């Protein structure tokens, strides 16, 4: 698994190492519910009790698995890797943003 991270955002990329093809991707941001956002969000409308005490949470804004690799646990592995990172950064709440296309 490859990764690109900064202190407040990042991505994990799952590759089929045999052929060097990208099989899955998860992209995230570490945000604070109480912060100001330059874009419209619903975070201030969500019950404050759903957030950890300091307001931080992990927003998953992209989770993708190539069709031929689906149903093999790749999305689960990506999410567990992110949960492990979040635990190291003491951020335990997750919100997945779903967009219908």
Backbone bond lengths (Angstrom), bond angles and torsions (degrees), N, CA, C in turn:
res aa  C-N    CA-C-N  psi(-1)  N-CA   C-N-CA  omega(-1)  CA-C   N-CA-C  phi
1 X - - - 1.444 - - 1.526 108.09 -
2 X 1.318 116.06 134.82 1.460 121.90 176.10 1.517 108.28 -101.96
3 X 1.321 116.68 159.61 1.457 119.14 178.96 1.516 110.82 -149.89
4 X 1.319 114.08 153.00 1.455 123.50 173.22 1.515 104.69 -132.17
5 X 1.327 118.01 119.68 1.459 119.02 -178.65 1.518 111.06 -137.67
6 X 1.301 114.60 149.86 1.454 124.17 168.66 1.517 104.96 -127.35
7 X 1.323 118.21 -179.90 1.465 119.54 -175.08 1.526 112.66 -65.04
8 X 1.336 118.80 -24.76 1.462 120.22 -175.34 1.525 114.91 -124.69
9 X 1.326 118.14 6.46 1.468 120.29 179.53 1.525 109.60 -165.73
10 X 1.331 114.44 165.70 1.449 117.70 178.60 1.514 112.41 176.33
11 X 1.322 114.79 -175.92 1.459 122.17 179.51 1.525 108.65 -149.51
12 X 1.320 115.27 144.61 1.455 122.26 171.95 1.521 106.63 -116.93
13 X 1.327 116.03 133.72 1.460 121.69 -177.75 1.519 107.93 -119.52
14 X 1.324 116.08 125.19 1.459 122.35 178.38 1.523 107.32 -98.88
15 X 1.339 116.59 124.04 1.459 120.67 -178.48 1.518 111.66 -116.66
16 X 1.324 114.96 147.05 1.455 121.49 168.87 1.525 104.97 -80.32
17 X 1.315 116.46 100.16 1.461 121.17 -172.78 1.519 113.09 -64.73
18 X 1.331 117.47 -24.42 1.464 120.42 -179.36 1.519 111.62 -64.95
19 X 1.339 116.14 -37.26 1.467 119.09 -177.32 1.530 112.87 -120.39
20 X 1.316 117.06 1.77 1.461 121.05 177.79 1.516 114.78 67.50
21 X 1.331 116.79 29.25 1.465 121.16 -178.57 1.524 110.26 -102.37
22 X 1.329 115.95 138.38 1.459 120.24 175.58 1.524 108.90 -69.84
23 X 1.334 116.22 125.77 1.459 121.36 -177.88 1.519 112.15 -107.62
24 X 1.340 117.69 -24.53 1.455 120.63 -178.54 1.512 111.81 -162.28
25 X 1.342 115.01 162.34 1.459 121.15 -176.67 1.517 109.50 -154.01
26 X 1.335 116.74 140.05 1.457 121.60 170.23 1.527 106.85 -132.28
27 X 1.334 116.09 131.84 1.465 122.12 178.57 1.522 107.93 -120.59
28 X 1.333 116.54 141.30 1.462 119.93 -173.97 1.525 111.54 -146.57
29 X 1.326 114.69 162.84 1.466 123.33 171.42 1.516 107.48 -132.10
30 X 1.321 117.09 146.04 1.458 121.65 170.69 1.523 105.78 -102.95
31 X 1.325 115.83 115.49 1.462 122.22 -173.08 1.519 110.74 -121.84
32 X 1.322 114.92 171.03 1.455 120.80 173.77 1.512 108.20 -122.99
33 X 1.302 116.38 123.52 1.457 122.77 -177.67 1.517 111.51 -55.73
34 X 1.326 117.63 -32.28 1.459 122.26 -176.65 1.525 113.16 -86.61
35 X 1.327 117.12 -3.61 1.460 120.51 -179.68 1.524 112.10 -76.58
36 X 1.317 115.18 170.64 1.464 121.31 176.31 1.522 107.47 -95.83
37 X 1.328 115.93 137.90 1.453 121.57 -178.81 1.526 109.36 -116.23
38 X 1.334 117.56 138.66 1.463 119.95 178.14 1.533 112.59 -77.90
39 X 1.313 116.73 1.15 1.456 122.28 178.46 1.530 108.17 -129.46
40 X 1.319 116.00 164.36 1.464 121.32 -179.72 1.529 109.25 -74.55
41 X 1.333 116.29 130.89 1.464 121.42 178.02 1.523 109.62 -132.94
42 X 1.318 115.34 167.26 1.466 120.38 175.45 1.524 111.61 -104.63
43 X 1.326 117.53 2.23 1.457 120.46 -172.83 1.520 113.01 -59.11
44 X 1.326 118.28 -34.89 1.467 120.72 179.88 1.531 111.91 -74.03
45 X 1.324 117.07 -15.17 1.462 121.08 178.76 1.530 112.15 -89.32
46 X 1.323 116.88 -16.04 1.466 121.80 179.97 1.530 108.65 -81.17
47 X 1.315 116.43 139.39 1.466 122.73 180.00 1.526 110.79 -48.46
48 X 1.315 116.72 125.45 1.465 122.92 -178.26 1.526 111.42 -58.20
49 X 1.328 117.11 -29.01 1.456 121.73 -179.79 1.519 114.17 -66.89
50 X 1.328 117.83 -15.58 1.459 120.92 178.42 1.528 112.59 -80.82
51 X 1.324 116.37 -10.63 1.460 121.20 -179.35 1.522 109.53 -99.80
52 X 1.323 116.59 156.22 1.452 118.09 175.10 1.525 108.45 -67.60
53 X 1.320 115.99 165.55 1.464 122.19 -169.69 1.530 114.04 -53.38
54 X 1.334 117.58 -40.99 1.470 119.82 -177.66 1.526 113.45 -84.93
55 X 1.338 117.33 0.50 1.464 121.33 176.18 1.512 115.66 88.31
56 X 1.341 117.73 -6.67 1.468 119.49 -178.32 1.520 111.50 -75.97
57 X 1.328 114.76 149.78 1.459 121.43 176.05 1.520 108.67 -158.46
58 X 1.326 115.87 165.42 1.458 122.10 177.24 1.520 107.58 -105.26
59 X 1.324 115.58 125.35 1.466 121.74 176.28 1.526 107.75 -102.00
60 X 1.318 116.42 120.12 1.463 120.95 173.31 1.517 105.79 -93.69
61 X 1.328 116.34 115.13 1.461 117.92 -177.72 1.519 113.51 -111.41
62 X 1.326 117.17 -2.47 1.461 119.92 174.28 1.521 108.38 -153.53
63 X 1.315 116.35 124.35 1.464 122.66 173.33 1.514 105.93 -137.00
64 X 1.318 116.07 116.53 1.459 121.01 -174.22 1.517 109.57 -137.07
65 X 1.337 115.66 138.45 1.463 122.66 172.50 1.526 106.64 -133.42
66 X 1.328 116.27 131.32 1.466 121.10 178.97 1.528 109.29 -58.14
67 X 1.334 117.33 139.99 1.470 120.46 -175.82 1.529 114.51 -51.11
68 X 1.312 117.51 -39.86 1.471 119.79 -177.09 1.531 113.37 -73.89
69 X 1.343 117.46 -8.19 1.463 121.60 179.17 1.524 112.74 -109.60
70 X 1.312 117.41 -0.30 1.467 120.22 -177.10 1.527 110.92 -69.08
71 X 1.336 115.54 158.03 1.472 124.03 -179.60 1.528 111.87 68.63
72 X 1.329 116.63 25.25 1.465 121.78 177.60 1.525 112.47 -119.50
73 X 1.330 117.49 8.34 1.454 121.13 177.00 1.522 115.60 84.32
74 X 1.323 117.50 10.17 1.467 120.06 -177.86 1.523 111.08 -66.55
75 X 1.325 118.17 -45.04 1.474 120.78 179.02 1.530 110.30 -60.40
76 X 1.316 116.48 -40.31 1.468 120.52 178.26 1.524 110.60 -63.00
77 X 1.337 117.46 -44.35 1.463 120.84 179.05 1.526 110.79 -61.75
78 X 1.327 116.90 -41.67 1.463 120.65 178.92 1.527 110.79 -63.19
79 X 1.335 116.51 -45.13 1.476 120.29 -179.01 1.531 110.63 -66.15
80 X 1.325 118.41 -40.72 1.466 120.98 178.46 1.528 111.52 -64.29
81 X 1.328 116.82 -37.46 1.461 120.53 176.37 1.520 110.23 -62.58
82 X 1.330 116.70 -42.19 1.463 120.77 178.22 1.526 111.20 -67.03
83 X 1.329 117.52 -39.50 1.467 120.32 177.40 1.529 110.80 -61.65
84 X 1.323 116.91 -38.51 1.466 120.83 177.94 1.531 110.32 -63.74
85 X 1.327 116.81 -44.90 1.463 120.63 177.48 1.523 110.89 -62.13
86 X 1.321 116.96 -44.15 1.467 121.04 -179.54 1.524 110.51 -61.70
87 X 1.317 117.30 -39.35 1.459 120.67 177.69 1.518 111.66 -61.59
88 X 1.325 116.76 -38.53 1.470 120.79 177.40 1.522 111.01 -66.22
89 X 1.321 116.14 -28.19 1.476 120.83 -179.73 1.524 111.96 -99.37
90 X 1.320 116.27 10.94 1.467 123.45 176.89 1.527 113.05 56.46
91 X 1.315 115.50 41.03 1.461 121.12 174.76 1.522 106.22 -125.10
92 X 1.326 117.09 112.99 1.457 119.62 -170.24 1.523 114.73 -111.69
93 X 1.314 118.82 -6.14 1.463 120.94 -179.04 1.520 109.79 -97.85
94 X 1.342 115.15 140.27 1.459 121.39 -179.69 1.515 109.84 -125.25
95 X 1.319 115.70 141.01 1.455 121.58 171.28 1.510 107.29 -129.90
96 X 1.325 116.57 123.17 1.457 122.15 176.22 1.518 107.30 -94.98
97 X 1.317 116.86 127.55 1.449 121.79 179.54 1.520 107.26 -95.95
98 X 1.317 116.74 115.84 1.461 121.60 -179.25 1.519 109.68 -103.98
99 X 1.316 115.81 130.93 1.457 121.18 178.27 1.517 107.51 -123.72
100 X 1.311 116.29 123.94 1.462 120.56 178.15 1.519 108.86 -80.49
101 X 1.322 116.17 140.56 1.467 118.69 178.53 1.509 110.68 -120.31
